[in-house]
Amino acid sequence: MNSLSEKVARVINDWDPINLLPLFPPDEYIKEIDSITQFLEAPKNVNQLADFIYSLFLERFGETVFDMDKSECINIANQILK
């Protein structure tokens, strides 16, 4: 795992948007972390990353499970990009 993917993993796991941790294994969000890390291979701004994170979690978990709004994703995107 490189430093970017480690940072993404730390931020996403700390956020725990679906409240899976610590009940599930610590790598529960690995697919989402890998997708976000790959998305960041090209330079992105905060809004682009926030939109991607929002869409990714909404697609993977559905709106009944993932009930965060885009402003929360902007906060997470800022944490990843700083």
N, CA, C and O atoms as a GROMACS GRO file, in nm:
protein
  328
    1MET      N    1   0.086  -0.118   0.000
    1MET     CA    2   0.000   0.000   0.000
    1MET      C    3   0.090   0.124   0.000
    1MET      O    4   0.181   0.135   0.083
    2ASN      N    5   0.065   0.217  -0.093
    2ASN     CA    6   0.144   0.339  -0.098
    2ASN      C    7   0.088   0.443  -0.001
    2ASN      O    8  -0.017   0.422   0.060
    3SER      N    9   0.158   0.555   0.012
    3SER     CA   10   0.116   0.655   0.111
    3SER      C   11  -0.021   0.715   0.080
    3SER      O   12  -0.096   0.746   0.172
    4LEU      N   13  -0.055   0.732  -0.048
    4LEU     CA   14  -0.186   0.785  -0.082
    4LEU      C   15  -0.296   0.687  -0.043
    4LEU      O   16  -0.396   0.726   0.018
    5SER      N   17  -0.278   0.561  -0.076
    5SER     CA   18  -0.381   0.463  -0.041
    5SER      C   19  -0.391   0.446   0.111
    5SER      O   20  -0.499   0.421   0.163
    6GLU      N   21  -0.279   0.458   0.181
    6GLU     CA   22  -0.282   0.453   0.328
    6GLU      C   23  -0.361   0.571   0.384
    6GLU      O   24  -0.439   0.555   0.478
    7LYS      N   25  -0.340   0.688   0.327
    7LYS     CA   26  -0.413   0.807   0.372
    7LYS      C   27  -0.562   0.792   0.343
    7LYS      O   28  -0.646   0.821   0.429
    8VAL      N   29  -0.596   0.748   0.223
    8VAL     CA   30  -0.736   0.727   0.187
    8VAL      C   31  -0.798   0.625   0.282
    8VAL      O   32  -0.909   0.645   0.330
    9ALA      N   33  -0.727   0.515   0.310
    9ALA     CA   34  -0.778   0.412   0.400
    9ALA      C   35  -0.802   0.469   0.539
    9ALA      O   36  -0.906   0.441   0.600
   10ARG      N   37  -0.709   0.548   0.590
   10ARG     CA   38  -0.725   0.606   0.723
   10ARG      C   39  -0.847   0.696   0.729
   10ARG      O   40  -0.927   0.686   0.823
   11VAL      N   41  -0.862   0.784   0.630
   11VAL     CA   42  -0.974   0.879   0.630
   11VAL      C   43  -1.108   0.806   0.616
   11VAL      O   44  -1.202   0.834   0.689
   12ILE      N   45  -1.116   0.713   0.522
   12ILE     CA   46  -1.242   0.641   0.500
   12ILE      C   47  -1.276   0.553   0.620
   12ILE      O   48  -1.392   0.551   0.663
   13ASN      N   49  -1.179   0.483   0.675
   13ASN     CA   50  -1.206   0.398   0.791
   13ASN      C   51  -1.244   0.480   0.914
   13ASN      O   52  -1.331   0.440   0.991
   14ASP      N   53  -1.180   0.595   0.933
   14ASP     CA   54  -1.219   0.684   1.044
   14ASP      C   55  -1.360   0.738   1.025
   14ASP      O   56  -1.435   0.752   1.121
   15TRP      N   57  -1.395   0.768   0.901
   15TRP     CA   58  -1.528   0.819   0.868
   15TRP      C   59  -1.632   0.710   0.891
   15TRP      O   60  -1.737   0.736   0.951
   16ASP      N   61  -1.604   0.590   0.844
   16ASP     CA   62  -1.692   0.474   0.857
   16ASP      C   63  -1.837   0.509   0.825
   16ASP      O   64  -1.923   0.501   0.913
   17PRO      N   65  -1.865   0.548   0.700
   17PRO     CA   66  -1.995   0.603   0.665
   17PRO      C   67  -2.113   0.507   0.679
   17PRO      O   68  -2.228   0.552   0.684
   18ILE      N   69  -2.088   0.379   0.685
   18ILE     CA   70  -2.195   0.281   0.695
   18ILE      C   71  -2.200   0.220   0.836
   18ILE      O   72  -2.282   0.133   0.864
   19ASN      N   73  -2.112   0.267   0.924
   19ASN     CA   74  -2.103   0.216   1.062
   19ASN      C   75  -2.079   0.065   1.066
   19ASN      O   76  -2.148  -0.008   1.138
   20LEU      N   77  -1.981   0.021   0.990
   20LEU     CA   78  -1.947  -0.121   0.985
   20LEU      C   79  -1.838  -0.159   1.085
   20LEU      O   80  -1.830  -0.273   1.130
   21LEU      N   81  -1.755  -0.063   1.119
   21LEU     CA   82  -1.639  -0.093   1.204
   21LEU      C   83  -1.673  -0.063   1.349
   21LEU      O   84  -1.743   0.035   1.373
   22PRO      N   85  -1.631  -0.137   1.443
   22PRO     CA   86  -1.538  -0.251   1.439
   22PRO      C   87  -1.606  -0.386   1.425
   22PRO      O   88  -1.541  -0.489   1.444
   23LEU      N   89  -1.734  -0.390   1.391
   23LEU     CA   90  -1.805  -0.518   1.381
   23LEU      C   91  -1.756  -0.605   1.264
   23LEU      O   92  -1.766  -0.727   1.269
   24PHE      N   93  -1.705  -0.540   1.161
   24PHE     CA   94  -1.657  -0.612   1.043
   24PHE      C   95  -1.505  -0.599   1.034
   24PHE      O   96  -1.447  -0.517   1.106
   25PRO      N   97  -1.440  -0.676   0.948
   25PRO     CA   98  -1.294  -0.669   0.935
   25PRO      C   99  -1.248  -0.527   0.897
   25PRO      O  100  -1.322  -0.453   0.834
   26PRO      N  101  -1.126  -0.491   0.936
   26PRO     CA  102  -1.076  -0.356   0.909
   26PRO      C  103  -1.058  -0.325   0.760
   26PRO      O  104  -1.040  -0.209   0.723
   27ASP      N  105  -1.064  -0.428   0.675
   27ASP     CA  106  -1.050  -0.404   0.530
   27ASP      C  107  -1.186  -0.401   0.461
   27ASP      O  108  -1.194  -0.420   0.340
   28GLU      N  109  -1.292  -0.380   0.536
   28GLU     CA  110  -1.428  -0.383   0.482
   28GLU      C  111  -1.449  -0.284   0.367
   28GLU      O  112  -1.527  -0.311   0.275
   29TYR      N  113  -1.382  -0.170   0.372
   29TYR     CA  114  -1.398  -0.066   0.268
   29TYR      C  115  -1.287  -0.072   0.162
   29TYR      O  116  -1.267   0.025   0.090
   30ILE      N  117  -1.215  -0.182   0.152
   30ILE     CA  118  -1.099  -0.189   0.063
   30ILE      C  119  -1.134  -0.162  -0.083
   30ILE      O  120  -1.057  -0.097  -0.152
   31LYS      N  121  -1.248  -0.209  -0.131
   31LYS     CA  122  -1.286  -0.183  -0.270
   31LYS      C  123  -1.308  -0.034  -0.293
   31LYS      O  124  -1.267   0.020  -0.396
   32GLU      N  125  -1.374   0.031  -0.199
   32GLU     CA  126  -1.398   0.175  -0.212
   32GLU      C  127  -1.268   0.253  -0.200
   32GLU      O  128  -1.246   0.350  -0.273
   33ILE      N  129  -1.180   0.210  -0.109
   33ILE     CA  130  -1.049   0.275  -0.092
   33ILE      C  131  -0.968   0.262  -0.220
   33ILE      O  132  -0.907   0.359  -0.265
   34ASP      N  133  -0.966   0.143  -0.278
   34ASP     CA  134  -0.893   0.122  -0.405
   34ASP      C  135  -0.951   0.208  -0.517
   34ASP      O  136  -0.876   0.265  -0.595
   35SER      N  137  -1.083   0.216  -0.525
   35SER     CA  138  -1.147   0.298  -0.629
   35SER      C  139  -1.112   0.446  -0.613
   35SER      O  140  -1.081   0.514  -0.712
   36ILE      N  141  -1.115   0.495  -0.492
   36ILE     CA  142  -1.082   0.636  -0.467
   36ILE      C  143  -0.935   0.662  -0.499
   36ILE      O  144  -0.902   0.764  -0.559
   37THR      N  145  -0.847   0.571  -0.459
   37THR     CA  146  -0.704   0.587  -0.487
   37THR      C  147  -0.679   0.589  -0.638
   37THR      O  148  -0.601   0.672  -0.686
   38GLN      N  149  -0.743   0.500  -0.712
   38GLN     CA  150  -0.728   0.499  -0.858
   38GLN      C  151  -0.782   0.627  -0.920
   38GLN      O  152  -0.722   0.682  -1.012
   39PHE      N  153  -0.895   0.676  -0.870
   39PHE     CA  154  -0.954   0.800  -0.919
   39PHE      C  155  -0.857   0.916  -0.901
   39PHE      O  156  -0.854   1.008  -0.984
   40LEU      N  157  -0.778   0.913  -0.795
   40LEU     CA  158  -0.686   1.022  -0.763
   40LEU      C  159  -0.553   1.014  -0.839
   40LEU      O  160  -0.465   1.098  -0.818
   41GLU      N  161  -0.538   0.915  -0.926
   41GLU     CA  162  -0.413   0.906  -1.003
   41GLU      C  163  -0.392   1.028  -1.090
   41GLU      O  164  -0.278   1.068  -1.114
   42ALA      N  165  -0.500   1.088  -1.138
   42ALA     CA  166  -0.492   1.216  -1.210
   42ALA      C  167  -0.535   1.325  -1.112
   42ALA      O  168  -0.621   1.301  -1.027
   43PRO      N  169  -0.477   1.444  -1.123
   43PRO     CA  170  -0.512   1.551  -1.030
   43PRO      C  171  -0.662   1.580  -1.029
   43PRO      O  172  -0.726   1.586  -1.134
   44LYS      N  173  -0.717   1.599  -0.911
   44LYS     CA  174  -0.859   1.627  -0.892
   44LYS      C  175  -0.875   1.742  -0.794
   44LYS      O  176  -0.789   1.766  -0.709
   45ASN      N  177  -0.988   1.813  -0.806
   45ASN     CA  178  -1.019   1.914  -0.706
   45ASN      C  179  -1.115   1.855  -0.603
   45ASN      O  180  -1.163   1.743  -0.620
   46VAL      N  181  -1.142   1.929  -0.499
   46VAL     CA  182  -1.225   1.880  -0.389
   46VAL      C  183  -1.364   1.840  -0.437
   46VAL      O  184  -1.415   1.734  -0.397
   47ASN      N  185  -1.426   1.920  -0.520
   47ASN     CA  186  -1.562   1.889  -0.566
   47ASN      C  187  -1.566   1.764  -0.652
   47ASN      O  188  -1.660   1.684  -0.641
   48GLN      N  189  -1.467   1.746  -0.737
   48GLN     CA  190  -1.463   1.625  -0.819
   48GLN      C  191  -1.452   1.500  -0.731
   48GLN      O  192  -1.521   1.401  -0.753
   49LEU      N  193  -1.362   1.507  -0.632
   49LEU     CA  194  -1.344   1.393  -0.543
   49LEU      C  195  -1.469   1.370  -0.458
   49LEU      O  196  -1.509   1.255  -0.439
   50ALA      N  197  -1.529   1.476  -0.406
   50ALA     CA  198  -1.651   1.462  -0.326
   50ALA      C  199  -1.763   1.398  -0.407
   50ALA      O  200  -1.832   1.309  -0.357
   51ASP      N  201  -1.780   1.442  -0.530
   51ASP     CA  202  -1.883   1.382  -0.617
   51ASP      C  203  -1.856   1.233  -0.641
   51ASP      O  204  -1.948   1.151  -0.640
   52PHE      N  205  -1.728   1.200  -0.662
   52PHE     CA  206  -1.691   1.061  -0.684
   52PHE      C  207  -1.719   0.976  -0.560
   52PHE      O  208  -1.776   0.868  -0.571
   53ILE      N  209  -1.679   1.024  -0.444
   53ILE     CA  210  -1.701   0.951  -0.319
   53ILE      C  211  -1.850   0.931  -0.295
   53ILE      O  212  -1.895   0.821  -0.262
   54TYR      N  213  -1.927   1.037  -0.312
   54TYR     CA  214  -2.072   1.029  -0.291
   54TYR      C  215  -2.133   0.924  -0.385
   54TYR      O  216  -2.209   0.837  -0.341
   55SER      N  217  -2.100   0.932  -0.512
   55SER     CA  218  -2.155   0.837  -0.611
   55SER      C  219  -2.111   0.694  -0.583
   55SER      O  220  -2.190   0.601  -0.596
   56LEU      N  221  -1.986   0.677  -0.546
   56LEU     CA  222  -1.932   0.545  -0.518
   56LEU      C  223  -2.005   0.477  -0.403
   56LEU      O  224  -2.049   0.363  -0.416
   57PHE      N  225  -2.017   0.546  -0.290
   57PHE     CA  226  -2.083   0.486  -0.175
   57PHE      C  227  -2.233   0.468  -0.198
   57PHE      O  228  -2.292   0.370  -0.151
   58LEU      N  229  -2.295   0.561  -0.269
   58LEU     CA  230  -2.437   0.548  -0.301
   58LEU      C  231  -2.461   0.426  -0.390
   58LEU      O  232  -2.555   0.350  -0.368
   59GLU      N  233  -2.375   0.408  -0.490
   59GLU     CA  234  -2.387   0.293  -0.580
   59GLU      C  235  -2.362   0.161  -0.508
   59GLU      O  236  -2.434   0.064  -0.529
   60ARG      N  237  -2.261   0.157  -0.422
   60ARG     CA  238  -2.224   0.032  -0.356
   60ARG      C  239  -2.320  -0.007  -0.243
   60ARG      O  240  -2.343  -0.126  -0.221
   61PHE      N  241  -2.375   0.092  -0.171
   61PHE     CA  242  -2.454   0.061  -0.052
   61PHE      C  243  -2.601   0.102  -0.061
   61PHE      O  244  -2.681   0.059   0.021
   62GLY      N  245  -2.637   0.184  -0.160
   62GLY     CA  246  -2.775   0.229  -0.174
   62GLY      C  247  -2.808   0.341  -0.076
   62GLY      O  248  -2.740   0.360   0.024
   63GLU      N  249  -2.915   0.413  -0.107
   63GLU     CA  250  -2.948   0.532  -0.028
   63GLU      C  251  -3.009   0.500   0.108
   63GLU      O  252  -3.010   0.585   0.196
   64THR      N  253  -3.059   0.379   0.126
   64THR     CA  254  -3.113   0.345   0.258
   64THR      C  255  -3.002   0.316   0.358
   64THR      O  256  -3.020   0.336   0.478
   65VAL      N  257  -2.887   0.268   0.310
   65VAL     CA  258  -2.774   0.239   0.398
   65VAL      C  259  -2.678   0.358   0.403
   65VAL      O  260  -2.634   0.398   0.511
   66PHE      N  261  -2.646   0.415   0.287
   66PHE     CA  262  -2.557   0.531   0.280
   66PHE      C  263  -2.644   0.657   0.280
   66PHE      O  264  -2.695   0.698   0.175
   67ASP      N  265  -2.659   0.717   0.396
   67ASP     CA  266  -2.749   0.831   0.407
   67ASP      C  267  -2.676   0.963   0.431
   67ASP      O  268  -2.734   1.057   0.486
   68MET      N  269  -2.550   0.970   0.390
   68MET     CA  270  -2.473   1.094   0.402
   68MET      C  271  -2.512   1.188   0.288
   68MET      O  272  -2.558   1.145   0.182
   69ASP      N  273  -2.494   1.318   0.313
   69ASP     CA  274  -2.518   1.411   0.203
   69ASP      C  275  -2.384   1.455   0.144
   69ASP      O  276  -2.277   1.422   0.197
   70LYS      N  277  -2.391   1.528   0.034
   70LYS     CA  278  -2.269   1.565  -0.037
   70LYS      C  279  -2.177   1.654   0.045
   70LYS      O  280  -2.056   1.652   0.027
   71SER      N  281  -2.233   1.733   0.137
   71SER     CA  282  -2.147   1.820   0.219
   71SER      C  283  -2.054   1.736   0.306
   71SER      O  284  -1.939   1.776   0.330
   72GLU      N  285  -2.100   1.622   0.354
   72GLU     CA  286  -2.014   1.532   0.431
   72GLU      C  287  -1.902   1.477   0.342
   72GLU      O  288  -1.789   1.461   0.387
   73CYS      N  289  -1.934   1.450   0.216
   73CYS     CA  290  -1.833   1.400   0.123
   73CYS      C  291  -1.731   1.507   0.088
   73CYS      O  292  -1.615   1.476   0.063
   74ILE      N  293  -1.772   1.632   0.088
   74ILE     CA  294  -1.677   1.742   0.066
   74ILE      C  295  -1.578   1.747   0.182
   74ILE      O  296  -1.459   1.768   0.160
   75ASN      N  297  -1.626   1.730   0.303
   75ASN     CA  298  -1.540   1.726   0.419
   75ASN      C  299  -1.438   1.612   0.409
   75ASN      O  300  -1.320   1.631   0.438
   76ILE      N  301  -1.484   1.495   0.368
   76ILE     CA  302  -1.395   1.379   0.353
   76ILE      C  303  -1.295   1.404   0.240
   76ILE      O  304  -1.177   1.371   0.254
   77ALA      N  305  -1.339   1.460   0.129
   77ALA     CA  306  -1.249   1.492   0.018
   77ALA      C  307  -1.142   1.590   0.062
   77ALA      O  308  -1.025   1.575   0.024
   78ASN      N  309  -1.179   1.690   0.140
   78ASN     CA  310  -1.080   1.785   0.192
   78ASN      C  311  -0.976   1.716   0.279
   78ASN      O  312  -0.858   1.748   0.271
   79GLN      N  313  -1.019   1.621   0.362
   79GLN     CA  314  -0.925   1.548   0.447
   79GLN      C  315  -0.827   1.466   0.364
   79GLN      O  316  -0.709   1.459   0.397
   80ILE      N  317  -0.876   1.405   0.258
   80ILE     CA  318  -0.790   1.322   0.173
   80ILE      C  319  -0.691   1.410   0.096
   80ILE      O  320  -0.575   1.373   0.081
   81LEU      N  321  -0.735   1.525   0.047
   81LEU     CA  322  -0.649   1.609  -0.039
   81LEU      C  323  -0.555   1.701   0.037
   81LEU      O  324  -0.465   1.759  -0.023
   82LYS      N  325  -0.574   1.716   0.167
   82LYS     CA  326  -0.483   1.808   0.239
   82LYS      C  327  -0.352   1.746   0.272
   82LYS      O  328  -0.266   1.810   0.332
   0.00000   0.00000   0.00000
